[in-house]
Amino acid sequence: MGRPVRIEYPGALYHVVSRGNEKKEIFLSDEDRTKFLNILRDYHERYGILVHAYVKRGRLYLKDAFNNG
């Protein structure tokens, strides 16, 4: 069974979590970490998403982002 549809509205705060498959690392190098930050910047510029906070760990990342819509 899939997850429920995400409710979206302007000003909403979303807590995003992503983990590596089979508890494997998702950031293997500093280059991977830099690319991740560039993707966050691109999402901000493209969609107006404001990243409030983030944590990068080897096997997961967490972030809180506002929909500035």
Secondary structure as GFF3:
##gff-version 3
##sequence-region A 1 69
A	DSSP	beta_strand	13	19	.	.	.	ID=ss1
A	DSSP	three_ten_helix	21	23	.	.	.	ID=ss2
A	DSSP	alpha_helix	30	47	.	.	.	ID=ss3
A	DSSP	beta_strand	50	56	.	.	.	ID=ss4
A	DSSP	beta_strand	60	66	.	.	.	ID=ss5
###
